[in-house]
Amino acid sequence: MIKAFFIFLITYVVITGRRLNFLKIGRPAGVMVGVVLMVLSKTIKANEAYKLVNWDTILLLLGMMIVIEHLAEANFFEIIASKINKKNYNQKKLMFITVFGLGFLAGFLVNDIVCIFFTPIMILMIKKREIPPLPFLLALATSTNIGGAISFTGNPQNMIIGTMSNIPYFKFFILMLPIGITCLYVNYLLLMKMYKNSLVKEIINIDNPENIVKGVLLRRSVFITILIIIGFFIFNNIAWVAFTGATLLLVLARRDEGDILRKVDWNLLLFFTGLFIVIGGLHQSGFTDKTINYLINILDKNIISMWILGGFTVIGSNLFANVPYVLVISESIKALDNSETMWFVLAFTSTIAGNLTIIGAIANIIVVERAREIYEISFKDFFKFGLPSTILSFVIGMIILSMYHFFNIIN
């Protein structure tokens, strides 16, 4: 057990070190070191490693990545930006669209991926319209994080929870939707309050490109994406829904899809695969069993235990990163009698925890790094807004989840 825990610590120090820029090794390489050490130390056998991977999560991620790449190739995101530009909204309306539009989009298309594609678009809008960078960049990062809580396909950790909890996609979406809408609205009000002096300038009119192609690829990609989202509500196995939709896109393209597949974030898939193995080795060592017994003694079928888990999750997600934290704590949640309630708490709080600091979520890092050319967002800049945003979202969401539990809507 000591060996496994030591290897676990090494792995996460490497991962965290990369995120803090004091180690020059990537996350996939770091987690691969952990996998190799688990096998060499005989904590797990080599042939057992494959069984520790949650392949449903990997399939879901892969499928959604392929779908997103087809949408990107079809200029789906550029078309959305162009339509917004043509309206020449004032800054208040543009902020509202940023918060709610990208928040809802993240709920279905993964917050990290939405940030990858919309940060460059946001940068262009900031440059052309001469709008203040900081509030809009913060709106992009924090709203996609909040929106990611709406569904199991909103972020990677929710994908893991969706495949482990067996909670129907439709039930999760319906119950999390009012929480997401409320938190997004509060986030919008907070942005307008804190940056009201920056958001008074009128937006200048800009020319919009007319050469965005709306072809067969766009119609096909959007149509199949809609089918996939509908499938999430109908079928329990969302991983195979996403993978089937992605496969259908590849087949209907009737071409060599090598370019699309090369754009898939294989580093992230490798990272998750290795992480499952490291966490599995920790579990087999008996460490998680002790953690489970400790948590079971603390957490019971009461509202106070929900808030304890929620607060612990916000802190743990920022210390270890939300995905590794969720993987570790999931075994404990499975063993609880009221596991459904705790799955909801875990999904929500591990998601909004990402708004606390820059390194709280990969989506934040994507926005901050890609926007350096127009604005350098400091840790202080982000935390100044992220702290009240996280606290308000946490309180609102936990109150609603407590009501769900009190009225036996979730068990």
Secondary structure as GFF3:
##gff-version 3
##sequence-region A 1 411
A	DSSP	alpha_helix	2	19	.	.	.	ID=ss1
A	DSSP	alpha_helix	27	40	.	.	.	ID=ss2
A	DSSP	alpha_helix	46	49	.	.	.	ID=ss3
A	DSSP	three_ten_helix	50	52	.	.	.	ID=ss4
A	DSSP	alpha_helix	55	73	.	.	.	ID=ss5
A	DSSP	alpha_helix	76	87	.	.	.	ID=ss6
A	DSSP	alpha_helix	91	109	.	.	.	ID=ss7
A	DSSP	alpha_helix	111	129	.	.	.	ID=ss8
A	DSSP	alpha_helix	133	147	.	.	.	ID=ss9
A	DSSP	alpha_helix	156	165	.	.	.	ID=ss10
A	DSSP	alpha_helix	169	194	.	.	.	ID=ss11
A	DSSP	alpha_helix	216	234	.	.	.	ID=ss12
A	DSSP	alpha_helix	238	252	.	.	.	ID=ss13
A	DSSP	alpha_helix	258	262	.	.	.	ID=ss14
A	DSSP	alpha_helix	266	284	.	.	.	ID=ss15
A	DSSP	alpha_helix	287	298	.	.	.	ID=ss16
A	DSSP	alpha_helix	303	320	.	.	.	ID=ss17
A	DSSP	alpha_helix	322	334	.	.	.	ID=ss18
A	DSSP	alpha_helix	339	352	.	.	.	ID=ss19
A	DSSP	three_ten_helix	353	355	.	.	.	ID=ss20
A	DSSP	three_ten_helix	358	360	.	.	.	ID=ss21
A	DSSP	alpha_helix	362	370	.	.	.	ID=ss22
A	DSSP	alpha_helix	379	406	.	.	.	ID=ss23
###
